Amino acid sequence: MTVLFAIALAGLGTYLTRAVFIIAMARRRFPPLVLRALEHVAPAVLGSLVVSMLMSSASALSFGVAEAAGLLTAVLVAWRTRNHVYTLIAAMGVLWALSAI
Amino acid sequence: MNRRALVAKGIRDVLPMFVPAIPFALVLGVVIDESGLGHLLGWMSSPLMFGGAAQITLLSLLGEGASVAAAVSAALIVGSRHLLYSANLAPYFQQQPAWFRWVGPYMLIDQVFALALLHKDLDARSFRTYYLTAGLLFWFLWLAFTALGVVIGPQVPAQWKLAFAAPVLFVGLVVVGVDRWQKALVALSGAALTFLLASLPSGSGMLIAAIAAIGIGMVADSLFRTKR
């Protein structure tokens, strides 16, 4: 029940962020300070989430050499190719190869 | 362009754009399975939220035992870029009927925003046809592939460490989004601070770390404004 409530709440919030200007405030503009803050939201939260996911005891991920090499591979491949499919395949490949040794 | 041609164009535009979203859909399925929150319940986030990164954020944090407040806040911060989409498209929605101004935002995901911006000069009716075609197709594909992920997830042997795919995809999102060094600094600060604050209760450390990292980025921006 709590989980459904959380999902519904997040769903409502997501809808509102997409709808607010279209429905209600077409003539409003963002203050420059908010615009500058919004630019940094994605890297800040995604960077935090990566660590949060890796440290989670629930997902039973141990962080070793293979995982570190996998993440480094992800950075390099994403940077060079800007393609999420290649990034995923390369990083998982490195993880599996090093875990197998 | 007549209605048929617009629908056909919408479908042709969406299909290649959905390919990069497939790993996110499948990984979301794995995250739902690993979170232990229940398959159907977790999948309900697809119709209710319809936002890949925000769904992965919410469900993995809830699975880790974060409080509802912290998990929902984190998911909404991840989704806050939609404010920009809404503000950017608002002028082109003003000639639209009220029902479309209410329904349209529900499907305003990253890809639909990009396509809508490319087609903003269509007349109101054509824009609506194109937008709804693209939005509904993405919606249907997302629901189908996240369901597939939920079904496939548990079948994958644990040695494959599929849970690792979620942080990998998020690393990819960060790297692709970095267009100046300040953003790389922000991502690294967020990561380092989350590590340091990990002992704070129910996911609040991650939120504090993210907000502090945003502040660091804004300070770095104002100190080195000429570099932008």
HADDOCK unambig.tbl for C-alpha pairs under 7 A between the chains (distance, minus, plus):
assign (segid A and resid 4 and name CA) (segid B and resid 41 and name CA) 6.66 0.50 0.50
assign (segid A and resid 6 and name CA) (segid B and resid 68 and name CA) 5.83 0.50 0.50
assign (segid A and resid 6 and name CA) (segid B and resid 72 and name CA) 6.40 0.50 0.50
assign (segid A and resid 7 and name CA) (segid B and resid 45 and name CA) 5.84 0.50 0.50
assign (segid A and resid 8 and name CA) (segid B and resid 48 and name CA) 6.30 0.50 0.50
assign (segid A and resid 10 and name CA) (segid B and resid 49 and name CA) 6.64 0.50 0.50
assign (segid A and resid 10 and name CA) (segid B and resid 72 and name CA) 5.46 0.50 0.50
assign (segid A and resid 10 and name CA) (segid B and resid 75 and name CA) 6.79 0.50 0.50
assign (segid A and resid 10 and name CA) (segid B and resid 76 and name CA) 6.58 0.50 0.50
assign (segid A and resid 11 and name CA) (segid B and resid 48 and name CA) 5.01 0.50 0.50
assign (segid A and resid 11 and name CA) (segid B and resid 49 and name CA) 4.01 0.50 0.50
assign (segid A and resid 13 and name CA) (segid B and resid 76 and name CA) 6.56 0.50 0.50
assign (segid A and resid 14 and name CA) (segid B and resid 49 and name CA) 6.30 0.50 0.50
assign (segid A and resid 14 and name CA) (segid B and resid 76 and name CA) 6.37 0.50 0.50
assign (segid A and resid 14 and name CA) (segid B and resid 79 and name CA) 6.37 0.50 0.50
assign (segid A and resid 15 and name CA) (segid B and resid 105 and name CA) 6.66 0.50 0.50
assign (segid A and resid 15 and name CA) (segid B and resid 106 and name CA) 5.65 0.50 0.50
assign (segid A and resid 17 and name CA) (segid B and resid 80 and name CA) 6.47 0.50 0.50
assign (segid A and resid 17 and name CA) (segid B and resid 82 and name CA) 5.64 0.50 0.50
assign (segid A and resid 17 and name CA) (segid B and resid 83 and name CA) 5.03 0.50 0.50
assign (segid A and resid 18 and name CA) (segid B and resid 82 and name CA) 5.09 0.50 0.50
assign (segid A and resid 18 and name CA) (segid B and resid 83 and name CA) 5.76 0.50 0.50
assign (segid A and resid 18 and name CA) (segid B and resid 85 and name CA) 6.94 0.50 0.50
assign (segid A and resid 18 and name CA) (segid B and resid 86 and name CA) 5.17 0.50 0.50
assign (segid A and resid 18 and name CA) (segid B and resid 105 and name CA) 5.16 0.50 0.50
assign (segid A and resid 18 and name CA) (segid B and resid 106 and name CA) 6.98 0.50 0.50
assign (segid A and resid 18 and name CA) (segid B and resid 108 and name CA) 6.41 0.50 0.50
assign (segid A and resid 19 and name CA) (segid B and resid 86 and name CA) 6.13 0.50 0.50
assign (segid A and resid 19 and name CA) (segid B and resid 105 and name CA) 4.97 0.50 0.50
assign (segid A and resid 20 and name CA) (segid B and resid 86 and name CA) 6.82 0.50 0.50
assign (segid A and resid 21 and name CA) (segid B and resid 86 and name CA) 5.28 0.50 0.50
assign (segid A and resid 21 and name CA) (segid B and resid 87 and name CA) 5.10 0.50 0.50
assign (segid A and resid 21 and name CA) (segid B and resid 90 and name CA) 5.75 0.50 0.50
assign (segid A and resid 22 and name CA) (segid B and resid 86 and name CA) 5.69 0.50 0.50
assign (segid A and resid 22 and name CA) (segid B and resid 87 and name CA) 6.79 0.50 0.50
assign (segid A and resid 22 and name CA) (segid B and resid 89 and name CA) 6.91 0.50 0.50
assign (segid A and resid 22 and name CA) (segid B and resid 90 and name CA) 4.24 0.50 0.50
assign (segid A and resid 22 and name CA) (segid B and resid 93 and name CA) 6.34 0.50 0.50
assign (segid A and resid 22 and name CA) (segid B and resid 101 and name CA) 6.35 0.50 0.50
assign (segid A and resid 23 and name CA) (segid B and resid 101 and name CA) 5.85 0.50 0.50
assign (segid A and resid 23 and name CA) (segid B and resid 102 and name CA) 6.70 0.50 0.50
assign (segid A and resid 26 and name CA) (segid B and resid 87 and name CA) 6.94 0.50 0.50
assign (segid A and resid 26 and name CA) (segid B and resid 90 and name CA) 5.09 0.50 0.50
assign (segid A and resid 26 and name CA) (segid B and resid 91 and name CA) 5.99 0.50 0.50
assign (segid A and resid 36 and name CA) (segid B and resid 218 and name CA) 6.80 0.50 0.50
assign (segid A and resid 37 and name CA) (segid B and resid 214 and name CA) 6.38 0.50 0.50
assign (segid A and resid 37 and name CA) (segid B and resid 218 and name CA) 6.52 0.50 0.50
assign (segid A and resid 38 and name CA) (segid B and resid 81 and name CA) 6.71 0.50 0.50
assign (segid A and resid 40 and name CA) (segid B and resid 183 and name CA) 6.38 0.50 0.50
assign (segid A and resid 40 and name CA) (segid B and resid 186 and name CA) 6.87 0.50 0.50
assign (segid A and resid 40 and name CA) (segid B and resid 214 and name CA) 5.35 0.50 0.50
assign (segid A and resid 40 and name CA) (segid B and resid 217 and name CA) 6.38 0.50 0.50
assign (segid A and resid 41 and name CA) (segid B and resid 77 and name CA) 6.99 0.50 0.50
assign (segid A and resid 41 and name CA) (segid B and resid 214 and name CA) 6.13 0.50 0.50
assign (segid A and resid 42 and name CA) (segid B and resid 78 and name CA) 6.24 0.50 0.50
assign (segid A and resid 43 and name CA) (segid B and resid 174 and name CA) 5.41 0.50 0.50
assign (segid A and resid 43 and name CA) (segid B and resid 183 and name CA) 6.17 0.50 0.50
assign (segid A and resid 43 and name CA) (segid B and resid 186 and name CA) 6.06 0.50 0.50
assign (segid A and resid 43 and name CA) (segid B and resid 187 and name CA) 4.58 0.50 0.50
assign (segid A and resid 44 and name CA) (segid B and resid 186 and name CA) 5.38 0.50 0.50
assign (segid A and resid 44 and name CA) (segid B and resid 187 and name CA) 4.80 0.50 0.50
assign (segid A and resid 44 and name CA) (segid B and resid 190 and name CA) 5.00 0.50 0.50
assign (segid A and resid 44 and name CA) (segid B and resid 210 and name CA) 4.94 0.50 0.50
assign (segid A and resid 44 and name CA) (segid B and resid 213 and name CA) 5.51 0.50 0.50
assign (segid A and resid 44 and name CA) (segid B and resid 214 and name CA) 5.92 0.50 0.50
assign (segid A and resid 45 and name CA) (segid B and resid 78 and name CA) 6.39 0.50 0.50
assign (segid A and resid 45 and name CA) (segid B and resid 190 and name CA) 6.76 0.50 0.50
assign (segid A and resid 45 and name CA) (segid B and resid 210 and name CA) 5.11 0.50 0.50
assign (segid A and resid 46 and name CA) (segid B and resid 170 and name CA) 6.05 0.50 0.50
assign (segid A and resid 46 and name CA) (segid B and resid 174 and name CA) 6.48 0.50 0.50
assign (segid A and resid 47 and name CA) (segid B and resid 187 and name CA) 4.53 0.50 0.50
assign (segid A and resid 47 and name CA) (segid B and resid 188 and name CA) 6.32 0.50 0.50
assign (segid A and resid 47 and name CA) (segid B and resid 190 and name CA) 5.25 0.50 0.50
assign (segid A and resid 47 and name CA) (segid B and resid 191 and name CA) 4.77 0.50 0.50
assign (segid A and resid 48 and name CA) (segid B and resid 190 and name CA) 4.70 0.50 0.50
assign (segid A and resid 48 and name CA) (segid B and resid 191 and name CA) 4.40 0.50 0.50
assign (segid A and resid 48 and name CA) (segid B and resid 194 and name CA) 5.51 0.50 0.50
assign (segid A and resid 48 and name CA) (segid B and resid 206 and name CA) 5.94 0.50 0.50
assign (segid A and resid 48 and name CA) (segid B and resid 209 and name CA) 6.83 0.50 0.50
assign (segid A and resid 48 and name CA) (segid B and resid 210 and name CA) 6.09 0.50 0.50
assign (segid A and resid 50 and name CA) (segid B and resid 167 and name CA) 4.87 0.50 0.50
assign (segid A and resid 50 and name CA) (segid B and resid 170 and name CA) 6.53 0.50 0.50
assign (segid A and resid 50 and name CA) (segid B and resid 171 and name CA) 6.96 0.50 0.50
assign (segid A and resid 51 and name CA) (segid B and resid 191 and name CA) 5.62 0.50 0.50
assign (segid A and resid 51 and name CA) (segid B and resid 194 and name CA) 6.57 0.50 0.50
assign (segid A and resid 51 and name CA) (segid B and resid 195 and name CA) 6.47 0.50 0.50
assign (segid A and resid 52 and name CA) (segid B and resid 194 and name CA) 6.78 0.50 0.50
assign (segid A and resid 52 and name CA) (segid B and resid 206 and name CA) 6.94 0.50 0.50
assign (segid A and resid 53 and name CA) (segid B and resid 167 and name CA) 6.53 0.50 0.50
assign (segid A and resid 56 and name CA) (segid B and resid 64 and name CA) 6.02 0.50 0.50
assign (segid A and resid 58 and name CA) (segid B and resid 63 and name CA) 6.96 0.50 0.50
assign (segid A and resid 58 and name CA) (segid B and resid 64 and name CA) 5.63 0.50 0.50
assign (segid A and resid 59 and name CA) (segid B and resid 34 and name CA) 6.30 0.50 0.50
assign (segid A and resid 59 and name CA) (segid B and resid 163 and name CA) 6.80 0.50 0.50
assign (segid A and resid 71 and name CA) (segid B and resid 168 and name CA) 6.24 0.50 0.50
assign (segid A and resid 74 and name CA) (segid B and resid 168 and name CA) 6.18 0.50 0.50
assign (segid A and resid 74 and name CA) (segid B and resid 171 and name CA) 6.70 0.50 0.50
assign (segid A and resid 74 and name CA) (segid B and resid 172 and name CA) 6.35 0.50 0.50
assign (segid A and resid 75 and name CA) (segid B and resid 171 and name CA) 6.50 0.50 0.50
assign (segid A and resid 75 and name CA) (segid B and resid 172 and name CA) 6.47 0.50 0.50
assign (segid A and resid 75 and name CA) (segid B and resid 175 and name CA) 6.36 0.50 0.50
assign (segid A and resid 78 and name CA) (segid B and resid 172 and name CA) 5.27 0.50 0.50
assign (segid A and resid 78 and name CA) (segid B and resid 175 and name CA) 6.19 0.50 0.50
assign (segid A and resid 78 and name CA) (segid B and resid 176 and name CA) 6.41 0.50 0.50
assign (segid A and resid 79 and name CA) (segid B and resid 175 and name CA) 5.92 0.50 0.50
assign (segid A and resid 79 and name CA) (segid B and resid 176 and name CA) 6.39 0.50 0.50
assign (segid A and resid 82 and name CA) (segid B and resid 176 and name CA) 5.69 0.50 0.50
assign (segid A and resid 84 and name CA) (segid B and resid 20 and name CA) 6.00 0.50 0.50
assign (segid A and resid 84 and name CA) (segid B and resid 169 and name CA) 6.73 0.50 0.50
assign (segid A and resid 84 and name CA) (segid B and resid 172 and name CA) 6.24 0.50 0.50
assign (segid A and resid 85 and name CA) (segid B and resid 20 and name CA) 6.03 0.50 0.50
assign (segid A and resid 85 and name CA) (segid B and resid 23 and name CA) 6.84 0.50 0.50
assign (segid A and resid 87 and name CA) (segid B and resid 172 and name CA) 6.74 0.50 0.50
assign (segid A and resid 88 and name CA) (segid B and resid 165 and name CA) 6.65 0.50 0.50
assign (segid A and resid 88 and name CA) (segid B and resid 168 and name CA) 6.44 0.50 0.50
assign (segid A and resid 88 and name CA) (segid B and resid 169 and name CA) 6.49 0.50 0.50
